[in-house]
């Protein structure tokens, strides 16, 4: 009898309009976070400096990716960067400025395609790694560094495939020039994320 009442109560709660409204509110909030996060990456991607010795520009886009990985949960982080790629594929001006030939969907198969397509995986990896630790500054640095290396590796592999370059040449064009700047981005993302975490704790 008690078991039957419990089952009936569960079915009623599942169909409760208030519960459905709460779920809708959660999904709306997550969609808003994903759109705001993709907008942040887009703004940072437009802070770009072309380099005359490589087809890959120097941008602040990876900084936003690393920060979102430390800020959001893995699924939401991956969804945010997937939304970013979808926006770019549809022709929205969210990617770093480049040749007109590599706009929209073509951008994803251009010289920077490997870096871009690595974003959802890397951001989820960063989020998972940091949430598996004590969430301190040093672990934020480590998680962001691993995610950043994943982006660089995918970018260099695709660049080498696209240009038929050797492994050494792909490394020189797609990884080496960005290491000093990426070290600063990793440190900045870790500092921002731990600062936000401290603010959350103080606000409770």
Secondary structure per residue as TSV (DSSP state, phi and psi in degrees):
chain	resnum	aa	ss	phi	psi
A	1	X	-	360.0	-49.4
A	2	X	H	-62.1	-37.7
A	3	X	H	-65.3	-39.6
A	4	X	H	-65.5	-42.8
A	5	X	H	-62.7	-40.4
A	6	X	H	-62.7	-40.8
A	7	X	H	-64.6	-42.8
A	8	X	H	-64.1	-41.1
A	9	X	H	-63.1	-40.2
A	10	X	H	-64.1	-39.9
A	11	X	H	-68.6	-35.9
A	12	X	H	-66.7	-43.7
A	13	X	H	-63.6	-35.8
A	14	X	H	-67.1	-30.5
A	15	X	T	-97.7	7.6
A	16	X	-	-65.0	125.9
A	17	X	H	-58.0	-34.7
A	18	X	H	-63.7	-38.9
A	19	X	H	-66.1	-41.8
A	20	X	H	-63.6	-38.8
A	21	X	H	-65.2	-37.4
A	22	X	H	-65.2	-41.4
A	23	X	H	-63.4	-42.1
A	24	X	H	-62.2	-38.9
A	25	X	H	-64.7	-40.0
A	26	X	H	-63.9	-45.1
A	27	X	H	-66.2	-36.9
A	28	X	H	-64.3	-42.6
A	29	X	H	-64.7	-41.8
A	30	X	H	-64.9	-40.0
A	31	X	H	-63.2	-39.4
A	32	X	H	-63.9	-40.6
A	33	X	H	-64.3	-43.1
A	34	X	H	-62.6	-42.4
A	35	X	H	-67.6	-41.2
A	36	X	H	-65.1	-40.5
A	37	X	H	-65.0	-41.6
A	38	X	H	-66.5	-34.0
A	39	X	H	-66.1	-38.1
A	40	X	H	-62.3	-44.6
A	41	X	H	-62.7	-40.7
A	42	X	H	-62.3	-45.0
A	43	X	H	-62.1	-45.9
A	44	X	H	-65.9	-34.8
A	45	X	H	-64.8	-27.3
A	46	X	T	-81.6	-6.9
A	47	X	S	-88.0	86.3
A	48	X	E	-127.8	148.1
A	49	X	E	-128.7	108.1
A	50	X	-	-64.8	144.5
A	51	X	-	-115.3	130.7
A	52	X	T	-76.2	-9.0
A	53	X	T	-106.0	1.7
A	54	X	S	-150.6	147.0
A	55	X	S	-76.6	-2.6
A	56	X	S	-98.3	120.4
A	57	X	-	-79.5	161.7
A	58	X	E	-90.7	119.0
A	59	X	E	-134.2	169.2
A	60	X	S	-92.5	3.4
A	61	X	H	-54.2	-47.4
A	62	X	H	-59.6	-30.3
A	63	X	H	-61.0	-44.9
A	64	X	H	-64.1	-38.9
A	65	X	H	-63.5	-46.1
A	66	X	H	-63.0	-42.2
A	67	X	H	-63.7	-44.4
A	68	X	H	-65.2	-34.0
A	69	X	H	-62.8	-35.5
A	70	X	H	-83.0	-21.8
A	71	X	H	-89.3	-37.8
A	72	X	S	-105.8	162.7
A	73	X	-	-72.0	157.5
A	74	X	H	-53.3	-48.8
A	75	X	H	-65.7	-43.7
A	76	X	H	-67.4	-38.2
A	77	X	H	-61.9	-46.1
A	78	X	H	-64.7	-39.9
A	79	X	H	-64.2	-38.0
A	80	X	H	-62.6	-45.9
A	81	X	H	-74.9	-27.7
A	82	X	H	-66.5	-40.2
A	83	X	H	-62.5	-39.2
A	84	X	H	-60.5	-46.2
A	85	X	H	-65.5	-38.8
A	86	X	H	-64.3	-40.7
A	87	X	H	-61.5	-43.4
A	88	X	H	-66.5	-39.9
A	89	X	H	-64.1	-30.3
A	90	X	T	-79.0	-4.2
A	91	X	T	101.7	1.3
A	92	X	-	-68.9	145.0
A	93	X	T	-79.4	66.7
A	94	X	T	-105.4	-18.5
A	95	X	S	-84.4	164.7
A	96	X	-	-60.7	143.8
A	97	X	-	-57.9	141.0
A	98	X	-	-161.6	-169.2
A	99	X	-	-59.5	145.3
A	100	X	G	-59.3	-30.6
A	101	X	G	-62.4	-21.8
A	102	X	G	-113.7	46.3
A	103	X	-	-101.9	158.2
A	104	X	G	62.2	-138.5
A	105	X	G	-60.8	-32.6
A	106	X	G	-62.9	-25.0
A	107	X	G	-61.9	-32.4
A	108	X	G	-75.1	-14.3
A	109	X	G	-113.9	10.3
A	110	X	S	-86.4	-167.3
A	111	X	T	-58.9	-29.9
A	112	X	T	-98.3	6.7
A	113	X	H	-59.4	-38.4
A	114	X	H	-63.3	-40.4
A	115	X	H	-64.0	-47.2
A	116	X	H	-62.9	-46.7
A	117	X	H	-68.4	-18.7
A	118	X	H	-79.8	-16.4
A	119	X	H	-54.4	-51.9
A	120	X	H	-59.9	-41.6
A	121	X	H	-66.2	-46.4
A	122	X	H	-64.7	-41.4
A	123	X	H	-67.9	-36.7
A	124	X	H	-68.5	-38.6
A	125	X	H	-62.9	-45.1
A	126	X	H	-59.6	-47.0
A	127	X	H	-61.0	-45.6
A	128	X	H	-62.5	-45.4
A	129	X	H	-63.0	-44.4
A	130	X	H	-68.8	-36.2
A	131	X	H	-77.4	-8.4
A	132	X	T	-92.1	0.5
A	133	X	T	-121.4	-168.0
A	134	X	T	-79.5	1.7
A	135	X	-	60.2	39.6
A	136	X	-	-92.8	177.7
A	137	X	H	-64.8	-42.0
A	138	X	H	-66.0	-39.6
A	139	X	H	-71.8	-30.3
A	140	X	H	-65.0	-41.6
A	141	X	H	-59.4	-46.2
A	142	X	H	-64.8	-45.1
A	143	X	H	-63.8	-44.9
A	144	X	H	-64.3	-38.5
A	145	X	H	-64.9	-42.5
A	146	X	H	-64.4	-44.6
A	147	X	H	-63.1	-39.7
A	148	X	H	-65.6	-39.7
A	149	X	H	-64.0	-35.5
A	150	X	H	-63.9	-41.1
A	151	X	H	-63.3	-47.8
A	152	X	H	-62.2	-41.3
A	153	X	H	-64.2	-46.9
A	154	X	H	-64.3	-40.1
A	155	X	H	-63.9	-44.8
A	156	X	H	-67.6	-38.7
A	157	X	H	-62.7	-45.1
A	158	X	H	-67.3	-40.4
A	159	X	H	-62.1	-41.9
A	160	X	H	-63.8	-41.2
A	161	X	H	-65.2	-42.3
A	162	X	H	-68.8	-39.3
A	163	X	H	-98.4	-0.6
A	164	X	T	58.8	33.2
A	165	X	-	-85.0	158.2
A	166	X	-	-71.9	168.3
A	167	X	H	-59.9	-42.8
A	168	X	H	-64.2	-42.1
A	169	X	H	-67.4	-41.1
A	170	X	H	-61.8	-38.2
A	171	X	H	-65.7	-42.7
A	172	X	H	-67.9	-30.6
A	173	X	H	-90.4	-34.5
A	174	X	H	-111.1	-7.3
A	175	X	T	-127.3	-58.0
A	176	X	G	-53.5	-44.9
A	177	X	G	-65.0	-19.6
A	178	X	G	-100.9	-6.9
A	179	X	H	-62.0	-46.2
A	180	X	H	-61.8	-45.5
A	181	X	H	-66.0	-37.8
A	182	X	H	-68.0	-31.3
A	183	X	H	-61.4	-40.4
A	184	X	H	-67.5	-39.1
A	185	X	H	-64.7	-39.6
A	186	X	H	-62.0	-46.2
A	187	X	H	-64.4	-40.7
A	188	X	H	-66.6	-43.1
A	189	X	H	-63.1	-41.9
A	190	X	H	-64.5	-41.1
A	191	X	H	-66.1	-42.6
A	192	X	H	-64.7	-43.7
A	193	X	H	-65.8	-45.5
A	194	X	H	-68.4	-31.2
A	195	X	H	-65.9	-42.7
A	196	X	H	-64.1	-39.3
A	197	X	H	-63.7	-38.7
A	198	X	H	-65.8	-39.3
A	199	X	H	-64.7	-39.5
A	200	X	H	-62.7	-43.5
A	201	X	H	-64.7	-40.7
A	202	X	H	-69.1	-26.2
A	203	X	H	-79.1	-15.4
A	204	X	-	-77.8	360.0
